[in-house]
Amino acid sequence: MIKHVNEKEFNETINGKRVLVDFFATWCGPCKMLSLVMEKFDKKGAIPIIKVDIDEENNLAEEYKIFSVPTLIIFENGKEIKRISGFMSEDELEKWVNE
């Protein structure tokens, strides 16, 4: 299940396990399209997914230098291991997560 998190929850969630973070904005068209892709991808259970609204959590957006949305970042043990920006299909998302 995809969970929307605040700054406190974010820091707790990224420590330890591998997690995919979707930095998005409610006003962003590509974010809305990617959200549908993420919901389908999440059902496969490949990786936990959390969402961060950059307008509500601007400290996190600043800390992780989010300059465009959507931006996806995979964290492992609290460290960023890779990132990508922009819309992608479910196949592209799955390939990126697993490579």
Secondary structure, DSSP 4 states (H G I P E B T S, - for coil): --EE--HHHHHHHHSSS-EEEEEE-TT-HHHHHHHHHHHHHHTTTSS-EEEEETTT-HHHHHHTT--SSSEEEEEETTEEEEEEES---HHHHHHHHH-
